């Protein structure tokens, strides 16, 4: 594992649960792209409520089971890698938002090698 500590960039990709890339959910396709391109790691988060550019509120209320819940794909990596990936990610999205911000990585260790304890 290469050294991955210090100043990095956090990219957040805001999409909807119903967004697709071909026949697949967009969040799955983005996760696969990030892994294939050698990113250090990525996480997909599902929101319980939110709205975007259309101002339509999407919620996880019991009476609204067909809601298009918000999803966020987060990835932390070097600026250069994320800049190179941006055109591919942009081509996959028909809506949504992408944000970038500086992040300081203070620890990055695989589980079982000084990482999370296993039961």
C-alpha positions, 0 to 999 in steps of 0.5 A: 500500500502506498502512503496515503496520509496528508492533504487529499481531495474529498469528492461527493457525488450527489445522485438519486437512487433511481438514477441509472447508467445503462441497465444498472443503478448509477451508484453501482456503476460509479463505485465500479468505475472508481475501483477500476481506476484505482481509487483508494476507496469509496463509500455510497450513502443513502439519505433519508430525505432530500431535494435537489435542483427540481425542489422535489422532496424525496423521503423514506416515509413509510407511506412513500416507499417508491421515493427516489431517495438521495444517494451520495458517493464519497471518494477521497484521493489525489487531485490529479486522479479525481481530475482525470476521472471527472470527464468519465463521471460527468458523462455518466450523470444526467443530473445531480451535483459533484462537490470537491473539498480539501481533506486531511487524511490522518489514517488509512489502514486496511482492516486486520493491519492495525485497522478495525478490530475483528471479533 
